[in-house]
Amino acid sequence: NADDIQDSTSEILHEHEEEVPRKYVLPPRSNRGVPPKQYSPEKNHQGSQISDS
């Protein structure tokens, strides 16, 4: 019985741990070149227009 419980817990923990990093890696990977361009210091001056809107 104890073995069954440990197996179940180990599987749940493994799935939970893999789901977190995967979600964190997906966003940065997709917007790898998007946020940097929008948050660029050079565009920051023009970015003021976005804040004004």
Phi, psi and omega per residue, in radians:
N1 nan -0.784 -3.114
A2 -1.076 -0.656 -3.131
D3 -1.135 -0.688 -3.135
D4 -1.095 -0.736 -3.106
I5 -1.167 -0.732 -3.112
Q6 -1.141 -0.662 -3.124
D7 -1.126 -0.753 -3.123
S8 -1.134 -0.757 -3.115
T9 -1.143 -0.727 -3.108
S10 -1.100 -0.695 -3.117
E11 -1.197 -0.727 -3.120
I12 -1.156 -0.739 -3.114
L13 -1.127 -0.712 -3.112
H14 -1.123 -0.730 -3.112
E15 -1.204 -0.669 -3.111
H16 -1.172 -0.706 -3.086
E17 -1.224 -0.550 -3.113
E18 -1.387 -0.438 -3.107
E19 -1.315 -0.551 -3.102
V20 -1.242 -0.954 -3.128
P21 -1.078 -0.607 -3.106
R22 -1.120 -0.753 -3.114
K23 -1.195 -0.572 -3.111
Y24 -1.333 -0.494 -3.097
V25 -1.448 -0.523 -3.087
L26 -1.135 -0.915 -3.106
P27 -1.010 -0.946 -3.115
P28 -1.055 -0.598 -3.093
R29 -1.226 -0.715 -3.096
S30 -1.264 -0.716 -3.112
N31 -1.758 0.552 -3.065
R32 -1.013 -0.759 -3.077
G33 -1.810 0.121 -3.127
V34 -1.601 -1.020 -3.109
P35 -1.028 -0.757 -3.133
P36 -0.999 -0.666 -3.118
K37 -1.264 -0.644 -3.104
Q38 -1.322 -0.579 -3.107
Y39 -1.610 0.098 -3.103
S40 -1.001 2.514 3.129
P41 -1.136 -0.571 -3.137
E42 -1.165 -0.694 -3.122
K43 -1.419 -0.149 -3.106
N44 -1.037 -0.675 -3.131
H45 -1.056 -0.840 3.125
Q46 -1.265 -0.449 -3.138
G47 -1.071 -0.401 3.132
S48 -1.010 -0.592 -3.133
Q49 -1.077 -0.671 -3.127
I50 -1.141 -0.693 -3.121
S51 -1.188 -0.642 -3.115
D52 -1.144 -0.678 -3.124
S53 -1.147 nan nan
